[in-house]
Amino acid sequence: MKVSTQQKEPATIGTTKQASNTTMGRAKGTADIPEETRQAIALFLAERSVGGRLKRGAASAAASRFGCCRQQATKIFMQKLLSLPKPRRGRPPASTSTVLIAQRVARIAATPHRRWQTLGALAHATNIPKTTLLRYISKKLVQRVTVRVKPTLSEDHKWKRLAYALAHVERPIGNSINMRK
């Protein structure tokens, strides 16, 4: 049996040597990929991506060019892609400027009371959307006031309502109820 005196040279990241097909990823004990190489991989893959998705074979090309595995190249690209600031989507948040809110509340206070009858009438009179008025009411910036109080039921009306309700209730025979006692 022959003993080989030659030792295998460990693969280094960043060289142009082609890794053999039998190895999987980085071997244990190899150095981390330097930040400059990570940047180069990310730029290389960014040129070969459309809408944040890599084109076919781009990760393999980056892996062979920079001497790392395909999964590592994809992972580096995705980390760099996710770290970029994302554009704002959806409806912009409502203005929280206290000056603007104070101006709107002053406009509401300056509106004559005859124009406050409904929320829609107040919105039309002040040129402030109903949703904004509702938000101000919920935040207690504007107080809702009831101008007309609904009258309570009269005694006669109470008896009529009770008689109507009892006419629709099934009662046992013999237990009559005198409502006027």
C-alpha positions as a Markdown table, in Angstrom:
| # | Residue | x | y | z |
|---|---|---|---|---|
| 1 | Met | 0.0 | 0.0 | 0.0 |
| 2 | Lys | 1.4 | 3.3 | -1.0 |
| 3 | Val | 1.0 | 6.4 | 1.2 |
| 4 | Ser | 0.8 | 9.6 | -0.7 |
| 5 | Thr | 3.0 | 12.4 | 0.6 |
| 6 | Gln | 1.1 | 15.0 | -1.2 |
| 7 | Gln | -1.6 | 16.9 | 0.7 |
| 8 | Lys | -4.7 | 18.3 | -0.9 |
| 9 | Glu | -4.8 | 22.0 | -1.0 |
| 10 | Pro | -8.0 | 23.4 | 0.6 |
| 11 | Ala | -10.3 | 25.3 | -1.8 |
| 12 | Thr | -10.3 | 29.0 | -1.1 |
| 13 | Ile | -13.2 | 31.3 | -1.7 |
| 14 | Gly | -12.6 | 33.9 | -4.4 |
| 15 | Thr | -10.3 | 31.8 | -6.6 |
| 16 | Thr | -11.3 | 30.8 | -10.2 |
| 17 | Lys | -10.8 | 27.1 | -9.6 |
| 18 | Gln | -13.7 | 25.0 | -10.5 |
| 19 | Ala | -15.1 | 23.0 | -7.5 |
| 20 | Ser | -15.6 | 19.3 | -8.0 |
| 21 | Asn | -19.1 | 18.0 | -8.4 |
| 22 | Thr | -18.7 | 15.7 | -5.4 |
| 23 | Thr | -18.3 | 18.5 | -2.8 |
| 24 | Met | -21.4 | 20.2 | -1.4 |
| 25 | Gly | -21.1 | 23.9 | -0.6 |
| 26 | Arg | -18.3 | 25.2 | 1.6 |
| 27 | Ala | -16.2 | 22.7 | 3.4 |
| 28 | Lys | -16.0 | 22.8 | 7.2 |
| 29 | Gly | -13.4 | 25.2 | 8.4 |
| 30 | Thr | -13.2 | 27.3 | 5.3 |
| 31 | Ala | -13.2 | 31.1 | 5.7 |
| 32 | Asp | -16.3 | 33.2 | 5.4 |
| 33 | Ile | -16.9 | 34.9 | 2.1 |
| 34 | Pro | -15.4 | 38.5 | 2.4 |
| 35 | Glu | -17.7 | 41.4 | 2.1 |
| 36 | Glu | -16.1 | 42.6 | -1.1 |
| 37 | Thr | -16.8 | 39.3 | -2.7 |
| 38 | Arg | -20.4 | 39.4 | -1.4 |
| 39 | Gln | -20.9 | 42.8 | -3.0 |
| 40 | Ala | -19.5 | 41.5 | -6.3 |
| 41 | Ile | -21.8 | 38.5 | -6.2 |
| 42 | Ala | -24.8 | 40.7 | -5.5 |
| 43 | Leu | -23.9 | 43.1 | -8.3 |
| 44 | Phe | -23.3 | 40.3 | -10.7 |
| 45 | Leu | -26.6 | 38.7 | -9.9 |
| 46 | Ala | -28.5 | 42.1 | -9.9 |
| 47 | Glu | -27.4 | 42.5 | -13.5 |
| 48 | Arg | -28.9 | 39.1 | -14.3 |
| 49 | Ser | -32.2 | 39.6 | -12.5 |
| 50 | Val | -35.6 | 40.8 | -13.6 |
| 51 | Gly | -38.1 | 42.2 | -11.0 |
| 52 | Gly | -36.1 | 40.8 | -8.1 |
| 53 | Arg | -36.0 | 37.2 | -9.6 |
| 54 | Leu | -32.9 | 35.6 | -11.0 |
| 55 | Lys | -32.7 | 34.5 | -14.6 |
| 56 | Arg | -32.1 | 30.8 | -15.3 |
| 57 | Gly | -28.5 | 29.8 | -14.8 |
| 58 | Ala | -27.5 | 33.2 | -13.2 |
| 59 | Ala | -26.8 | 31.7 | -9.8 |
| 60 | Ser | -24.7 | 28.8 | -11.3 |
| 61 | Ala | -22.7 | 31.3 | -13.3 |
| 62 | Ala | -22.0 | 33.4 | -10.2 |
| 63 | Ala | -21.0 | 30.3 | -8.3 |
| 64 | Ser | -18.5 | 29.2 | -10.9 |
| 65 | Arg | -17.1 | 32.7 | -11.3 |
| 66 | Phe | -16.7 | 33.5 | -7.6 |
| 67 | Gly | -15.9 | 30.0 | -6.4 |
| 68 | Cys | -18.9 | 29.4 | -4.1 |
| 69 | Cys | -21.9 | 27.1 | -4.3 |
| 70 | Arg | -25.1 | 28.1 | -6.2 |
| 71 | Gln | -27.2 | 28.2 | -3.0 |
| 72 | Gln | -24.7 | 30.5 | -1.3 |
| 73 | Ala | -24.8 | 32.9 | -4.3 |
| 74 | Thr | -28.6 | 32.9 | -4.3 |
| 75 | Lys | -28.6 | 33.5 | -0.5 |
| 76 | Ile | -26.2 | 36.4 | -0.8 |
| 77 | Phe | -28.3 | 38.0 | -3.5 |
| 78 | Met | -31.6 | 37.6 | -1.6 |
| 79 | Gln | -30.0 | 39.1 | 1.6 |
| 80 | Lys | -28.8 | 42.1 | -0.4 |
| 81 | Leu | -32.2 | 42.4 | -2.1 |
| 82 | Leu | -34.2 | 42.3 | 1.1 |
| 83 | Ser | -31.9 | 44.9 | 2.8 |
| 84 | Leu | -32.9 | 47.5 | 0.1 |
| 85 | Pro | -35.5 | 50.0 | 1.1 |
| 86 | Lys | -39.0 | 49.1 | -0.2 |
| 87 | Pro | -41.2 | 51.6 | -1.9 |
| 88 | Arg | -44.3 | 52.7 | 0.0 |
| 89 | Arg | -47.5 | 50.9 | -1.1 |
| 90 | Gly | -51.1 | 51.6 | -0.4 |
| 91 | Arg | -52.9 | 54.7 | 0.8 |
| 92 | Pro | -50.7 | 57.3 | 2.4 |
| 93 | Pro | -51.4 | 57.9 | 6.1 |
| 94 | Ala | -53.6 | 60.8 | 7.1 |
| 95 | Ser | -51.9 | 64.1 | 7.9 |
| 96 | Thr | -50.9 | 64.4 | 11.5 |
| 97 | Ser | -49.9 | 68.1 | 11.2 |
| 98 | Thr | -51.2 | 69.8 | 14.3 |
| 99 | Val | -51.4 | 73.1 | 12.4 |
| 100 | Leu | -53.7 | 71.6 | 9.8 |
| 101 | Ile | -55.8 | 69.9 | 12.4 |
| 102 | Ala | -56.2 | 73.1 | 14.4 |
| 103 | Gln | -57.2 | 75.0 | 11.2 |
| 104 | Arg | -59.9 | 72.3 | 10.5 |
| 105 | Val | -61.2 | 72.4 | 14.0 |
| 106 | Ala | -61.4 | 76.2 | 13.9 |
| 107 | Arg | -63.3 | 75.9 | 10.6 |
| 108 | Ile | -65.8 | 73.5 | 12.2 |
| 109 | Ala | -66.2 | 75.9 | 15.2 |
| 110 | Ala | -66.8 | 78.8 | 12.9 |
| 111 | Thr | -69.6 | 77.0 | 11.0 |
| 112 | Pro | -73.1 | 78.2 | 12.0 |
| 113 | His | -75.1 | 75.8 | 14.1 |
| 114 | Arg | -77.9 | 75.5 | 11.6 |
| 115 | Arg | -75.4 | 73.8 | 9.3 |
| 116 | Trp | -74.5 | 71.1 | 11.9 |
| 117 | Gln | -77.7 | 69.2 | 11.6 |
| 118 | Thr | -76.2 | 66.1 | 10.0 |
| 119 | Leu | -72.6 | 64.9 | 9.5 |
| 120 | Gly | -73.0 | 65.3 | 5.8 |
| 121 | Ala | -74.3 | 68.9 | 6.1 |
| 122 | Leu | -71.3 | 69.7 | 8.3 |
| 123 | Ala | -68.9 | 68.1 | 5.9 |
| 124 | His | -70.4 | 70.1 | 3.0 |
| 125 | Ala | -70.4 | 73.4 | 5.0 |
| 126 | Thr | -66.7 | 73.0 | 6.1 |
| 127 | Asn | -65.4 | 71.2 | 3.0 |
| 128 | Ile | -63.9 | 68.5 | 5.3 |
| 129 | Pro | -64.6 | 64.8 | 4.4 |
| 130 | Lys | -67.0 | 62.9 | 6.6 |
| 131 | Thr | -64.4 | 60.3 | 7.4 |
| 132 | Thr | -62.1 | 63.1 | 8.7 |
| 133 | Leu | -64.9 | 64.5 | 10.9 |
| 134 | Leu | -65.6 | 61.0 | 12.3 |
| 135 | Arg | -61.9 | 60.6 | 13.1 |
| 136 | Tyr | -61.9 | 63.9 | 14.9 |
| 137 | Ile | -65.0 | 62.9 | 16.9 |
| 138 | Ser | -63.4 | 59.6 | 17.9 |
| 139 | Lys | -60.3 | 61.4 | 19.0 |
| 140 | Lys | -62.4 | 63.9 | 21.0 |
| 141 | Leu | -61.1 | 66.9 | 19.0 |
| 142 | Val | -64.8 | 67.7 | 18.1 |
| 143 | Gln | -67.7 | 66.9 | 20.3 |
| 144 | Arg | -70.9 | 65.5 | 19.0 |
| 145 | Val | -73.9 | 67.5 | 20.3 |
| 146 | Thr | -77.5 | 66.4 | 20.2 |
| 147 | Val | -79.6 | 69.4 | 19.5 |
| 148 | Arg | -83.1 | 67.8 | 19.6 |
| 149 | Val | -84.0 | 65.3 | 22.3 |
| 150 | Lys | -86.5 | 62.7 | 21.4 |
| 151 | Pro | -89.5 | 62.9 | 23.6 |
| 152 | Thr | -90.3 | 60.1 | 26.0 |
| 153 | Leu | -93.4 | 58.0 | 25.5 |
| 154 | Ser | -96.7 | 59.3 | 27.0 |
| 155 | Glu | -98.6 | 57.1 | 29.5 |
| 156 | Asp | -101.4 | 56.4 | 26.9 |
| 157 | His | -98.8 | 55.4 | 24.3 |
| 158 | Lys | -97.1 | 53.0 | 26.9 |
| 159 | Trp | -100.5 | 51.3 | 27.5 |
| 160 | Lys | -101.2 | 50.9 | 23.8 |
| 161 | Arg | -97.7 | 49.3 | 23.3 |
| 162 | Leu | -98.2 | 47.0 | 26.2 |
| 163 | Ala | -101.6 | 45.9 | 25.0 |
| 164 | Tyr | -100.2 | 45.2 | 21.5 |
| 165 | Ala | -97.4 | 43.1 | 23.0 |
| 166 | Leu | -99.7 | 41.1 | 25.2 |
| 167 | Ala | -102.1 | 40.4 | 22.3 |
| 168 | His | -99.2 | 38.5 | 20.7 |
| 169 | Val | -98.3 | 36.5 | 23.8 |
| 170 | Glu | -100.0 | 33.2 | 24.4 |
| 171 | Arg | -101.4 | 33.1 | 28.0 |
| 172 | Pro | -103.1 | 30.2 | 29.9 |
| 173 | Ile | -106.9 | 30.5 | 30.2 |
| 174 | Gly | -108.2 | 31.7 | 33.6 |
| 175 | Asn | -105.3 | 33.9 | 34.5 |
| 176 | Ser | -106.5 | 37.2 | 33.2 |
| 177 | Ile | -104.4 | 40.2 | 33.8 |
| 178 | Asn | -105.9 | 43.6 | 34.6 |
| 179 | Met | -103.7 | 46.1 | 33.1 |
| 180 | Arg | -105.4 | 49.2 | 34.6 |
| 181 | Lys | -104.8 | 48.4 | 38.3 |
